[in-house]
Amino acid sequence: MTAASPNPVSVHPVVRTHPVTGKKLLFVNSTVTTRIMELGRKEGDAVLQFLYRHIETPEFQCRF
């Protein structure tokens, strides 16, 4: 844990497989996802910005 973040550091894949359906899904969140480890900072930031915009599409959301 760092002074800048109250959350512990965690590493997980950006693309995961749903345990029931077997479908691929995005596992990113603009609040907590800070980088893609396999990419350089500049390229990773560009991909994350693209993904954040993509997941904002209303058809991809379920709200209660």
C-alpha positions in Angstrom: 0.0 0.0 0.0 1.3 3.5 -0.8 0.5 6.9 0.6 -1.1 7.9 -2.7 -3.5 5.0 -2.8 -5.6 3.5 0.0 -5.9 0.3 -2.0 -3.2 -2.5 -2.1 -1.4 -3.0 -5.4 -3.1 -5.8 -7.5 -2.2 -7.2 -10.9 -4.8 -9.0 -13.1 -5.5 -9.6 -16.8 -7.3 -7.0 -18.9 -9.2 -9.8 -20.7 -10.7 -12.5 -18.5 -12.9 -15.5 -19.2 -16.3 -15.6 -17.5 -16.4 -18.7 -15.3 -19.9 -19.7 -16.3 -20.4 -18.7 -19.9 -16.8 -19.0 -21.1 -17.1 -15.7 -22.9 -14.2 -13.2 -22.9 -14.8 -10.0 -20.9 -12.9 -6.8 -20.2 -11.7 -6.4 -16.6 -10.8 -2.7 -16.5 -12.1 0.2 -14.5 -11.0 3.8 -14.9 -11.0 4.3 -11.1 -8.6 1.5 -10.2 -6.9 0.3 -13.4 -3.7 2.3 -13.8 -1.7 0.5 -16.5 -1.2 -2.6 -18.7 1.9 -4.3 -17.6 2.8 -5.9 -21.0 2.8 -2.5 -22.8 4.9 0.6 -22.5 3.4 3.4 -20.6 2.4 5.5 -23.6 0.9 2.6 -25.6 -0.8 1.2 -22.5 -2.4 4.5 -21.7 -3.7 4.8 -25.2 -5.2 1.3 -25.1 -6.8 2.0 -21.7 -8.3 5.3 -22.9 -9.8 3.4 -25.8 -11.2 0.7 -23.5 -12.7 3.2 -21.1 -14.5 5.0 -23.9 -15.7 1.6 -25.3 -17.1 0.4 -22.0 -19.1 3.6 -21.6 -21.4 2.4 -24.4 -24.9 2.1 -22.8 -25.5 -1.3 -24.5 -22.6 -2.8 -22.6 -23.9 -1.7 -19.2 -26.4 -3.2 -16.7 -27.5 -0.9 -13.9 -29.7 -1.6 -10.9 
